Amino acid sequence: MTTLTPRSAAAILAAFTVGFSAAAIADNDRNDGDRFSARLSGYNEVHFIAGVPALRGAISTQARGSFRAVIDDRAETIHYELSFEGLESDVTQSHIHFGQRNTVGGIVVWLCQTAGTPAPPAVAAATPQCGGPRANTVTGTITPAQVLTATGQGIDAGEFDEVVRAIRAGAAYANVHSTTFTPGEIRGHIERGDRGHHDRD
């Protein structure tokens, strides 16, 4: 029978602690890699308007919001929470758009809808109501069936992996639209990590 000395016991404990810590750090890194968020503000808005210049922004509004998402690649789902408050008029809709900063991109996912502005029939049943009408928190789950075609941008309906790849590449933003600011009142670039509620981008 082998008897552990205090020194050997301490060495085993230290090795276990280091191994456990390394595993915990690796697990946290994986979790961080699946978590994304955005701070929504009118200052981040970019609108396409016919005429010169075609792109305009930002929007002066007291409204603010946040978007949080957790990607599960194996299950092919994105669980999300969208919050907004202080809109200058009633909310109409909200989406994830495929586009980098300071551009206008196509809608790839509807985050919420209203009676006056319903989501397309193909995704309406799975799209939650925005509520509000000027402040609310909405939760939902995105699946491949909810991905829409971004015309001319290379993402087709159902291409969940393409949307995930765009989010991870920093080429997606969340946008909340209102009756006063129909192209969007508050917007935020989706980035890796959890940036907290209602902070500016």
Secondary structure, 3 states (H helix, E strand, C coil): CCCCCHHHHHHHHHHHHHHHHHHHHHHHHHHHHHEEEEEEEHHHCCEECCCCCCEECCCCCCCEEEEEEEEECCCCEEEEEEEEECCCCCEEEEEEEECCCCCCCEEEEEEEECCCCCCCHHHHCCCCECCCCCCEEEEEEECHHHCCCECCCCECCCCHHHHHHHHHCCCEEEEEEECCCCCCCEEEECEECCCCCCCCC
